[in-house]
Amino acid sequence: MPDGTIFVASGSLNGLDPTVQTNNNPTYEILNNQGVTNGVSVPMDILAVNQPYYMYPFIHLLNDGTLFVFVSKSSEIFDVATNTTIKKFADLPGDYRTYPNTGGSVLLPLSSANNWAPDVVICGGGAYQDITSPTDPSCGRIQPLSANAAWEMDSMPQGRGMVEGTLLPDGTVIFLNGCNQGAQGFGLARNPTYQALIYDSSQPLGQRWTTGATSTIARLYHSVALLLLDGTVMVTGSNPVQMPVLTPVPNQVPSEDYVTEFRVESYTPPYLQGANANKRPTNVVLGSKTLQANGQTFSIRFDVVTGTQKCKIALYHGGFVTHSLHMNHRMAYLDNTGFVSGGTAQGLTVTMPPNRNVAPPGPYVIYVVCDGVPAVGQFVSVS
């Protein structure tokens, strides 16, 4: 949250069947900035009415300090300070989008160009918690604070469950992992989806999706994709069986067709492929690594290759990840001045976001991105 407290929502009282409501915990609580709870569990209506699809909700902090909360097919703007639902939205068409048929939800890059207005895309999902469940290829995109907020529908190249979206420094989103049939849970997924899907929100509707490289490793329940400092993506995990299985065991119920996965992969996005690998900005020096979201400025020096046209500065928070859910994941492009066209040695003055609604306190990474190619990132603290 903007004040450094932590909003924690949903959960289970005992880890048992969420279709039995006495097992469930459709509430939220507040932890202080040291992670200590205030001890009060507050009932939350959007969680209660959407049981059993109430766990692992998609939650994004908006630039006015409220929260966009999405569960199942339902969404709302919620004011934590007053414990009030400010606005409810029409249901997102399609199948269920949260656990146990989780899709992926991403807060698209923020910038001052539209006054830091939030833009959210949600993709994938499924029909029910069983290995036979179809998965949903559709995506909904919404600007929750716009006057006439409504879902704009799009589609991935294929249906996916347990798919997770990860922001990349060039502003695109990579969707990785998951299955084409089934749901979250042990032994409940098949037909793994191996290909990287890349979403470019700046393109016209119908032209936003491209496909990337294809893995040979199934990434199902409890898999993850994380952006690294060098701009590549670490892809790892998958334990689709409750106890480790190293060799597939056919004809089991629940399924043991896919093993516990210990291999780690590195995915290289298009911006570092081929000749792009030689176009990285280098020798990045930050004037400060302790920053505040109050409009303050800081300096960055770096070198670029001859012919570089423009550079952007990305303030990136990778979030906290579990169950295909990237909690608090966000990226903001920072205003800057001082770029010299044709120069190879650059010195920019960079302006931080105006407030902590845009960049709440925590660890971030600064990426210098020139002509779409990122430098190796550097950790900073937004205090």
C-alpha positions in Angstrom: 0.0 0.0 0.0 1.2 3.6 -0.4 1.9 4.0 3.3 4.0 0.8 3.4 1.4 -1.3 5.1 0.5 -4.6 3.4 -3.1 -5.6 2.3 -3.6 -9.4 2.5 -6.8 -10.8 1.2 -8.4 -14.3 1.1 -7.1 -17.6 2.3 -8.2 -20.9 3.8 -8.7 -21.8 7.4 -7.5 -25.4 6.9 -6.4 -26.0 3.3 -9.5 -28.2 2.7 -12.2 -28.2 0.0 -13.2 -24.6 -0.8 -16.6 -25.7 -2.0 -17.4 -26.1 1.7 -17.7 -22.6 3.0 -16.8 -23.4 6.6 -13.2 -24.1 5.3 -12.8 -20.7 3.8 -11.6 -17.3 4.9 -13.1 -14.6 2.6 -11.6 -11.7 4.6 -8.7 -9.3 4.5 -6.3 -8.0 7.1 -3.6 -5.3 7.3 0.0 -5.9 8.2 2.3 -3.0 9.2 5.5 -2.2 7.3 7.3 -4.8 9.4 4.9 -7.5 8.4 3.0 -7.7 11.7 -0.7 -8.1 11.5 -3.2 -5.8 13.3 -5.0 -9.0 14.2 -8.3 -8.0 12.6 -9.8 -10.1 9.8 -12.4 -8.0 7.9 -15.1 -9.7 5.8 -14.9 -8.8 2.2 -18.1 -9.1 0.2 -16.5 -9.8 -3.3 -14.6 -12.7 -1.8 -17.6 -14.1 0.1 -20.1 -14.1 -2.8 -17.6 -15.7 -5.3 -16.8 -18.8 -3.2 -15.3 -21.2 -4.1 -13.5 -19.0 -6.7 -12.4 -16.5 -4.0 -8.7 -17.5 -3.4 -5.7 -15.8 -4.9 -7.6 -12.7 -6.1 -6.0 -10.3 -8.6 -5.4 -7.0 -6.8 -3.7 -3.9 -8.3 -3.0 -0.6 -6.5 -4.4 2.3 -8.6 -3.1 5.8 -8.9 -5.8 7.3 -6.6 -4.8 4.9 -3.8 -7.8 2.5 -4.2 -7.5 -1.1 -5.2 -8.8 -2.9 -8.3 -9.9 -6.3 -7.1 -10.8 -9.2 -9.4 -12.2 -12.6 -8.3 -13.8 -15.3 -10.4 -15.4 -13.2 -13.1 -16.2 -10.2 -10.8 -14.3 -7.0 -10.2 -14.6 -3.8 -8.3 -12.7 -0.7 -7.0 -12.2 -1.0 -3.2 -11.2 1.7 -0.8 -9.3 0.2 2.1 -9.3 3.3 4.2 -13.1 3.3 4.4 -13.7 -0.5 3.9 -16.0 0.5 1.0 -16.7 -0.8 -2.5 -16.5 2.3 -4.7 -17.6 0.8 -8.0 -18.5 -2.6 -9.4 -17.9 -3.6 -13.0 -19.7 -6.0 -15.3 -18.5 -9.5 -15.1 -15.6 -10.4 -17.4 -17.1 -12.7 -20.2 -15.7 -16.2 -20.4 -14.7 -18.8 -17.9 -13.4 -18.4 -14.3 -10.2 -16.5 -14.1 -9.0 -17.1 -10.5 -7.9 -20.2 -8.5 -8.4 -23.1 -9.2 -8.7 -22.0 -12.8 -6.2 -19.1 -12.7 -5.4 -17.1 -15.7 -2.9 -14.2 -15.6 -3.5 -10.6 -14.6 -1.1 -7.7 -15.4 -1.2 -4.0 -14.6 0.2 -2.6 -17.8 3.1 0.0 -17.8 2.3 3.3 -16.1 3.5 6.7 -17.3 2.8 10.4 -17.0 1.6 10.4 -20.6 -1.9 9.6 -19.4 -1.4 10.8 -15.8 -0.4 7.3 -14.6 -3.9 5.9 -15.4 -4.2 2.2 -14.7 -4.8 -0.3 -17.5 -5.3 -4.0 -16.6 -5.3 -7.1 -18.8 -6.6 -10.5 -17.7 -6.1 -13.6 -19.9 -6.9 -17.3 -19.7 -8.8 -19.3 -17.1 -11.0 -22.4 -17.1 -14.4 -23.9 -16.5 -14.0 -26.2 -13.4 -11.4 -27.9 -11.2 -10.8 -31.2 -13.1 -8.3 -32.5 -15.6 -11.1 -32.5 -18.2 -11.7 -28.7 -17.9 -11.3 -26.7 -21.1 -9.2 -23.6 -20.8 -10.1 -20.1 -22.0 -8.1 -18.2 -24.7 -10.0 -14.9 -24.1 -8.6 -11.8 -22.5 -10.3 -8.8 -21.0 -8.7 -5.4 -20.8 -10.1 -2.5 -18.7 -9.1 1.0 -17.5 -10.8 0.8 -14.1 -10.7 4.6 -13.3 -12.0 5.8 -16.7 -15.5 7.3 -16.7 -17.0 4.6 -18.8 -14.8 1.6 -17.9 -15.7 -1.6 -19.7 -14.1 -4.8 -20.8 -12.4 -4.8 -24.2 -12.2 -8.5 -25.3 -9.2 -10.0 -27.1 -7.8 -13.6 -27.4 -4.6 -15.4 -26.9 -3.6 -17.8 -29.7 -4.7 -20.7 -27.5 -6.6 -21.4 -24.2 -4.4 -21.5 -21.1 -4.8 -22.1 -17.4 -2.1 -21.4 -14.9 -0.6 -18.9 -17.3 1.3 -16.0 -15.9 2.0 -12.7 -17.4 5.3 -11.0 -16.7 6.1 -7.4 -17.7 9.3 -6.9 -19.8 11.3 -3.6 -19.8 10.4 -2.8 -23.4 6.7 -2.6 -22.3 5.5 -5.9 -23.7 4.2 -8.7 -21.5 5.3 -12.3 -21.8 2.8 -15.0 -21.0 4.4 -18.4 -20.1 3.6 -21.8 -18.5 0.4 -23.5 -17.9 -1.9 -26.0 -19.6 -4.4 -26.2 -22.4 -6.6 -28.6 -20.4 -7.3 -29.0 -16.7 -6.9 -26.8 -13.6 -4.7 -26.0 -10.6 -4.2 -28.8 -8.0 -2.2 -32.0 -7.9 -2.7 -34.2 -11.0 -5.3 -32.0 -12.5 -3.6 -30.7 -15.7 -2.6 -32.1 -19.1 -1.7 -30.8 -22.5 1.1 -28.4 -21.3 1.4 -25.1 -23.2 5.1 -24.8 -24.2 5.2 -21.7 -26.3 6.0 -18.1 -25.2 3.2 -15.6 -26.0 4.1 -11.9 -26.2 1.5 -9.2 -25.7 2.1 -5.7 -27.0 -0.6 -3.4 -25.5 0.4 -0.5 -27.8 -0.7 -2.3 -30.9 -4.3 -2.2 -32.3 -6.8 -4.7 -31.1 -6.3 -7.9 -33.1 -2.6 -7.3 -33.6 -1.3 -7.5 -30.1 -0.2 -11.1 -29.9 3.0 -12.7 -31.3 4.5 -16.1 -30.5 8.0 -16.7 -29.2 10.2 -19.7 -28.6 8.9 -23.1 -27.5 10.2 -25.1 -24.6 10.1 -28.9 -24.2 9.5 -28.8 -20.4 6.0 -28.9 -18.9 5.5 -26.0 -16.5 2.3 -26.8 -14.6 1.2 -26.3 -11.0 3.6 -24.1 -9.0 5.7 -23.0 -11.9 7.0 -19.4 -12.2 8.5 -16.9 -14.7 10.6 -14.0 -13.4 12.4 -11.2 -15.1 16.1 -11.1 -14.2 18.5 -8.1 -14.0 20.0 -8.9 -17.4 16.6 -8.8 -19.2 16.2 -12.5 -19.6 13.4 -14.5 -18.0 14.0 -17.3 -15.5 11.4 -20.1 -16.0 11.3 -22.8 -13.3 9.1 -25.0 -11.1 6.2 -27.4 -11.7 5.2 -29.9 -9.1 2.0 -31.3 -10.5 2.1 -34.2 -8.1 1.8 -33.9 -4.3 4.9 -36.0 -3.5 8.0 -35.7 -5.8 7.8 -38.0 -8.9 10.9 -38.2 -11.1 9.6 -40.6 -13.7 6.1 -40.4 -15.2 3.6 -43.0 -13.9 0.8 -43.6 -16.5 -2.8 -44.3 -15.8 -2.9 -42.8 -12.3 -5.7 -40.9 -10.7 -4.8 -38.1 -9.9 -2.5 -38.0 -12.9 1.2 -38.6 -12.5 1.9 -38.1 -16.2 4.2 -35.1 -15.5 7.1 -35.1 -13.2 8.3 -32.9 -10.4 10.5 -30.5 -12.3 13.9 -29.3 -11.0 15.3 -27.9 -14.2 15.6 -24.1 -14.7 15.4 -22.4 -18.1 16.4 -19.0 -19.3 14.2 -17.3 -22.0 15.8 -14.6 -24.1 13.1 -12.1 -25.3 13.3 -10.7 -28.8 14.9 -7.5 -27.6 18.1 -9.4 -26.8 18.1 -11.8 -29.8 20.5 -11.5 -32.8 22.1 -8.2 -33.4 20.1 -6.6 -30.5 22.4 -8.3 -28.1 25.1 -5.8 -29.1 22.9 -2.8 -28.7 22.6 -2.8 -24.9 23.3 0.5 -23.0 26.4 0.0 -20.9 28.3 1.5 -18.0 25.1 2.6 -16.2 25.7 4.7 -13.1 22.8 5.9 -10.9 23.2 9.1 -9.0 21.2 7.6 -6.1 19.9 4.1 -5.3 17.6 5.4 -2.5 14.6 7.1 -4.1 11.3 8.5 -3.1 8.0 8.7 -5.1 7.5 12.4 -4.6 8.6 13.9 -7.9 12.2 14.1 -6.8 14.9 13.9 -9.5 18.1 11.8 -9.8 20.8 11.4 -12.5 21.7 8.5 -14.7 24.8 8.2 -16.8 25.4 5.5 -19.4 26.8 4.7 -22.8 24.9 3.8 -26.0 25.8 2.6 -29.4 26.1 5.0 -32.3 22.8 5.8 -33.9 20.6 5.3 -30.8 17.4 7.2 -31.3 15.7 7.3 -27.8 15.9 6.0 -24.3 13.4 5.3 -21.6 13.9 4.7 -17.9 11.8 1.9 -16.4 11.1 1.6 -12.6 10.3 -2.1 -12.2 8.8 -4.1 -9.3 8.8 -7.9 -10.0 6.2 -8.6 -7.4 5.8 -11.6 -5.1 4.8 -14.7 -6.9 2.8 -17.8 -6.2 0.1 -19.8 -8.0 0.5 -17.8 -11.3 -0.2 -14.6 -9.3 2.3 -11.8 -9.4 1.3 -9.7 -6.4 2.2 -6.0 -6.5 3.9 -6.4 -9.9 4.2 -3.1 -11.7 6.4 -1.0 -14.0 6.4 2.8 -14.5 8.2 4.7 -17.2 9.9 7.8 -15.7 10.0 11.2 -17.2 13.6 12.3 -18.2 15.5 15.0 -19.9 19.0 15.4 -21.3 19.2 12.8 -24.1 21.6 14.0 -26.8 20.8 12.6 -30.2 23.9 11.1 -31.8 25.9 11.1 -28.6 27.3 7.8 -27.2 27.8 9.1 -23.6 24.5 10.1 -22.1 23.5 11.8 -18.9 19.8 12.1 -18.0 17.9 13.8 -15.3 15.1 11.5 -14.2 11.9 12.4 -12.4 10.3 9.9 -9.9 6.5 9.4 -9.9 4.5 12.1 -8.1 3.3 9.9 -5.2 3.4 6.5 -3.6 0.1 5.4 -5.2 2.1 5.0 -8.4 5.2 3.6 -6.8 4.5 2.2 -3.3 7.6 1.7 -1.0 9.7 -1.4 -1.7 12.6 -2.8 -3.7 12.6 -2.0 -7.4 14.9 -2.3 -10.4 15.9 0.6 -12.7 16.3 -0.5 -16.4 17.7 1.9 -19.0 15.9 0.9 -22.2 17.3 2.4 -25.5 15.5 1.6 -28.8 13.8 -1.2 -27.0 16.9 -2.9 -25.6 17.5 -2.9 -21.9 20.7 -2.4 -20.0 21.5 -4.7 -17.1 19.2 -3.5 -14.4 20.2 -2.1 -11.0 18.4 -2.5 -7.7 17.1 0.6 -6.0 14.9 1.2 -2.9 11.8 3.4 -3.0 11.4 4.5 0.6 
